[in-house]
Each structure stands twice: as C-alpha cells, then as structure tokens.
Amino acid sequence: MYSLSNDQAVWEVLSRPDGILAGVRAGQTAMDMSTVSPETSRREFAAYAEKGVEFLDAPVFGSRHEAAQGGLWVLAGGKREVFEQVRPILETISASLHYMGGTGMGATMKLVGNLIVALQLEAAGEAMVLASKAGLSPEDVLGVLRVTDFRSPIIENTVQTVMERNFQTDFSLQNLLKDANLIDQLAQQFNAPAPAFAQVRETVKAAANQGFERENASALIKALEQQAGVTVERP
C-alpha cells in the first residue's frame, strides 16, 4: 500500500533500481492509494502483472483526520476477487468501501469526486466574497449555510476556516491544481463538457501563481478576494 503526491512520484518509486518493482514477489498484491490518472493506474497494473503481482488502484477521500480515525472513503478499481481478498485490510482504515470496476476506475471516480469538491470550494469562495462585498456579516452568512437545504460540510468547513484566516494544510492548493489538471485531461479524453470546472481551474491557477500553493486548497479564495478588494473575516 502506498500513497504518493503525483503520477511522476508513483512511477519513480515503482521503477527505480531499488524501487517496488525490484522487490515484489509473485503472489503479492499492491495497492496504490494515490490520486493519479487512470492511465497511470493501468500502467501500474501492467507492470505488476509482469511480476505475477495483483494490483488495485484504491484512492481515498479524506485527509489526516479521517486517516487517523480510520474513517477514509476508499474507491477501488481492479479485479473484483482481489478487492474481496483485501477487503478486511481496507475495512480497518475506512468509513466505507466502494468497488468501482476494472483497473483505473477507482482513479476515475476519485477525479470525478474531486471535480465536485473543487466546485464547492469555488462556490464557497465566490459566495463569501460577494456577501462580504455587499455588507453581510460572514458569521451571519455561515449561520444560514448551516441550516439550509443546500448545506454542505465542505462549504461549511471552508467558510469557517476562511473566516478564521486558517489556511493550515490538510489538502494543499498545489495538490488541488495537480488534480484539476488531471480532471481536465480526463474531460478532454472523453469530450465531456466541464465549463464551470474550467473556471475553477483558472481560480486555482491564479491562487497558486500568487504564492499560495503550499497552503490549504481553500486558499483559492485569496485570488477571489484580491479581485474584489475585500477580505472574508470576522469583524
């Protein structure tokens, strides 16, 4: 089991002379829990198959807190029988397990989910910048967001931490930009329209170019704040 920052890091750890592929043995099972492209997952599968090793792409939703509590949401792609064999291991770290299909489908689902996450971060940022610019109290806005039928844990937590100006990294803006590029590649591959997401990607790029890439992904709001000339914070 391994979880690394990007596709390049995964392939480097696998293929270098002292890497994983050099040490695996036939009959073992490997699981990549990184957020990478489906093509990288299929490349891993092929490389392991040459060694007689089974493989699952098994990325997760959740960050440090969920990992510490055994509360990750695991998405698996690969052979169903391999997934069932490792289910007891995955259950110890997860709140739920989701078998998504053949190799690469776990990675695909992770990108689909991160598209939704990114859209919610953008929505929280745009809404709070507009509310602050229009004179609403961010605290009062949050009170409404917590009880409405469009409430969202991601939006609520984002607004809360932004008001506190807390951009401590759980999921970095740099990683969000990496995922945004992977999502864009996937959409292009299948000629799938993603116009709203294209704007989110531009916001993320702008925030990264302003030097916020090592802060939490919610730091994308800083790019929106700069455009509006306002800061979302408690009075």
C-alpha positions as CSV (number, residue, x, y, z in Angstrom):
1,M,0.0,0.0,0.0
2,Y,1.3,3.4,-0.9
3,S,0.0,6.9,-1.4
4,L,2.2,9.5,-3.1
5,S,1.8,13.1,-4.4
6,N,1.5,12.6,-8.1
7,D,1.9,10.3,-11.1
8,Q,5.6,11.1,-11.5
9,A,6.3,10.2,-7.9
10,V,4.4,6.9,-8.2
11,W,6.3,5.8,-11.2
12,E,9.7,6.8,-9.8
13,V,9.1,4.8,-6.6
14,L,8.0,1.8,-8.7
15,S,10.7,1.8,-11.3
16,R,13.9,3.0,-9.8
17,P,16.6,0.3,-9.3
18,D,15.7,-0.1,-5.6
19,G,12.0,0.5,-6.1
20,I,8.9,-1.5,-5.5
21,L,9.0,-3.5,-8.7
22,A,12.5,-4.6,-8.0
23,G,11.4,-6.1,-4.7
24,V,7.9,-7.6,-5.2
25,R,7.3,-11.3,-5.5
26,A,4.7,-13.3,-7.4
27,G,1.5,-13.8,-5.5
28,Q,1.6,-10.5,-3.7
29,T,-0.9,-7.7,-4.0
30,A,-0.1,-4.0,-4.4
31,M,-2.5,-1.1,-3.8
32,D,-1.9,2.5,-4.9
33,M,-4.0,4.9,-2.8
34,S,-2.6,8.0,-4.6
35,T,-4.7,10.4,-6.7
36,V,-3.3,9.8,-10.2
37,S,-4.6,9.5,-13.7
38,P,-6.4,6.3,-14.7
39,E,-3.7,5.7,-17.3
40,T,-1.1,5.6,-14.6
41,S,-3.1,3.0,-12.8
42,R,-3.4,0.9,-15.9
43,R,0.4,1.3,-16.4
44,E,1.0,0.1,-12.9
45,F,-1.3,-2.9,-13.4
46,A,0.6,-4.0,-16.5
47,A,4.0,-3.6,-14.7
48,Y,2.8,-5.7,-11.7
49,A,1.3,-8.3,-14.0
50,E,4.7,-9.0,-15.5
51,K,5.9,-9.8,-12.0
52,G,2.9,-12.0,-11.2
53,V,1.6,-9.4,-8.7
54,E,-2.1,-8.4,-8.3
55,F,-2.9,-4.7,-8.3
56,L,-5.7,-2.4,-7.2
57,D,-6.0,1.4,-7.7
58,A,-7.6,2.4,-4.4
59,P,-7.5,6.2,-3.9
60,V,-9.3,7.7,-0.9
61,F,-11.5,10.7,0.0
62,G,-10.4,12.1,3.4
63,S,-7.3,13.7,4.8
64,R,-5.2,13.4,8.0
65,H,-8.1,13.5,10.5
66,E,-10.0,10.8,8.7
67,A,-6.9,8.6,8.3
68,A,-6.1,8.9,12.0
69,Q,-9.7,7.9,12.9
70,G,-9.9,5.0,10.3
71,G,-12.6,7.0,8.5
72,L,-11.4,7.2,4.9
73,W,-13.7,6.6,2.0
74,V,-12.0,4.1,-0.3
75,L,-12.6,3.7,-4.1
76,A,-11.2,0.6,-5.7
77,G,-10.5,-0.4,-9.3
78,G,-9.2,-3.8,-10.4
79,K,-10.3,-7.4,-10.2
80,R,-13.3,-7.9,-8.0
81,E,-11.8,-11.1,-6.5
82,V,-8.7,-9.2,-5.5
83,F,-10.8,-6.4,-3.9
84,E,-12.7,-9.0,-1.9
85,Q,-9.4,-10.6,-0.7
86,V,-8.1,-7.3,0.7
87,R,-11.4,-6.1,2.0
88,P,-10.5,-6.9,5.7
89,I,-7.4,-4.7,5.4
90,L,-9.3,-1.8,3.8
91,E,-12.1,-2.0,6.3
92,T,-9.6,-1.1,9.1
93,I,-8.9,2.3,7.6
94,S,-12.2,3.2,6.0
95,A,-15.7,4.5,6.8
96,S,-16.9,2.9,3.6
97,L,-15.5,0.9,0.6
98,H,-16.7,1.3,-3.0
99,Y,-15.7,-1.1,-5.7
100,M,-15.9,0.9,-8.9
101,G,-15.0,-1.6,-11.6
102,G,-11.9,-2.6,-13.6
103,T,-8.4,-1.2,-13.3
104,G,-8.4,2.6,-13.4
105,M,-12.0,3.0,-12.3
106,G,-11.1,3.8,-8.7
107,A,-8.8,6.6,-10.0
108,T,-11.5,7.8,-12.3
109,M,-14.0,8.0,-9.5
110,K,-11.5,10.0,-7.4
111,L,-11.2,12.6,-10.1
112,V,-15.0,12.8,-10.6
113,G,-15.3,13.4,-6.8
114,N,-12.6,16.0,-6.7
115,L,-14.3,17.8,-9.5
116,I,-17.3,18.2,-7.1
117,V,-15.0,19.2,-4.3
118,A,-13.3,21.9,-6.4
119,L,-16.7,23.3,-7.5
120,Q,-17.8,23.5,-3.9
121,L,-14.7,25.4,-2.8
122,E,-15.2,27.8,-5.7
123,A,-18.9,28.2,-4.7
124,A,-17.9,28.9,-1.1
125,G,-15.3,31.5,-2.1
126,E,-17.5,33.3,-4.6
127,A,-20.4,33.4,-2.2
128,M,-18.4,34.7,0.7
129,V,-16.6,37.3,-1.3
130,L,-19.9,38.6,-2.7
131,A,-21.5,38.5,0.8
132,S,-18.7,40.5,2.3
133,K,-18.5,43.0,-0.5
134,A,-22.3,43.5,-0.1
135,G,-22.0,44.2,3.6
136,L,-23.3,40.9,5.1
137,S,-21.6,39.6,8.2
138,P,-19.7,36.4,7.3
139,E,-20.8,34.9,10.6
140,D,-24.4,35.5,9.8
141,V,-24.0,34.0,6.4
142,L,-22.5,30.9,7.9
143,G,-25.4,30.6,10.2
144,V,-27.7,30.4,7.2
145,L,-25.5,28.0,5.3
146,R,-25.5,25.6,8.2
147,V,-29.3,25.0,8.2
148,T,-30.4,25.4,4.5
149,D,-31.4,22.6,2.2
150,F,-28.2,23.3,0.2
151,R,-25.9,23.0,3.2
152,S,-22.6,21.1,2.6
153,P,-19.9,20.0,5.1
154,I,-17.2,21.1,2.6
155,I,-18.7,24.6,2.2
156,E,-19.4,25.0,5.9
157,N,-15.9,23.9,6.9
158,T,-14.3,26.1,4.2
159,V,-16.2,29.2,5.3
160,Q,-15.4,28.6,8.9
161,T,-11.7,28.3,8.4
162,V,-11.6,31.2,5.9
163,M,-13.2,33.4,8.4
164,E,-10.5,32.4,10.9
165,R,-7.9,33.0,8.2
166,N,-6.7,29.5,8.9
167,F,-5.1,28.0,5.8
168,Q,-3.2,25.2,7.5
169,T,-2.7,22.5,5.0
170,D,-4.8,19.3,5.1
171,F,-5.1,19.2,1.3
172,S,-2.8,21.6,-0.4
173,L,-3.7,24.1,-3.2
174,Q,-0.7,22.6,-5.1
175,N,-2.4,19.1,-5.0
176,L,-5.7,20.6,-6.0
177,L,-4.0,22.2,-9.0
178,K,-2.5,18.8,-9.9
179,D,-5.9,17.1,-9.6
180,A,-7.5,19.9,-11.6
181,N,-5.1,19.3,-14.5
182,L,-5.9,15.5,-14.3
183,I,-9.6,16.2,-14.3
184,D,-9.2,18.5,-17.3
185,Q,-7.2,15.7,-19.2
186,L,-10.0,13.2,-18.4
187,A,-12.7,15.5,-19.6
188,Q,-10.8,16.2,-22.8
189,Q,-10.2,12.4,-23.3
190,F,-14.0,11.8,-23.3
191,N,-15.0,15.1,-24.8
192,A,-17.1,15.7,-21.7
193,P,-18.2,19.3,-21.1
194,A,-16.9,20.9,-17.9
195,P,-17.4,24.7,-18.3
196,A,-17.9,25.5,-14.6
197,F,-14.9,23.4,-13.7
198,A,-12.7,25.2,-16.3
199,Q,-13.3,28.5,-14.3
200,V,-12.4,26.8,-11.0
201,R,-9.2,25.6,-12.6
202,E,-8.3,29.2,-13.5
203,T,-9.0,30.4,-10.0
204,V,-6.7,27.7,-8.6
205,K,-4.0,28.6,-11.0
206,A,-4.3,32.2,-10.1
207,A,-4.0,31.5,-6.4
208,A,-1.0,29.2,-7.0
209,N,0.7,31.9,-9.1
210,Q,0.2,34.3,-6.2
211,G,2.3,32.0,-4.0
212,F,-0.4,30.2,-2.0
213,E,0.3,26.7,-3.5
214,R,1.6,25.3,-0.2
215,E,-1.4,26.5,1.8
216,N,-4.7,24.6,2.1
217,A,-6.9,24.3,-1.0
218,S,-9.3,26.8,0.5
219,A,-6.6,29.4,-0.2
220,L,-8.1,29.7,-3.7
221,I,-10.4,32.3,-2.1
222,K,-7.5,34.6,-1.8
223,A,-7.4,35.0,-5.5
224,L,-11.1,35.9,-5.5
225,E,-10.6,38.3,-2.5
226,Q,-7.8,40.1,-4.4
227,Q,-10.0,40.6,-7.4
228,A,-12.8,42.0,-5.3
229,G,-10.6,44.1,-2.9
230,V,-12.2,42.5,0.2
231,T,-11.2,40.0,2.9
232,V,-13.6,37.5,4.3
233,E,-13.1,37.5,8.1
234,R,-14.9,38.1,11.3
235,P,-15.4,41.7,12.2
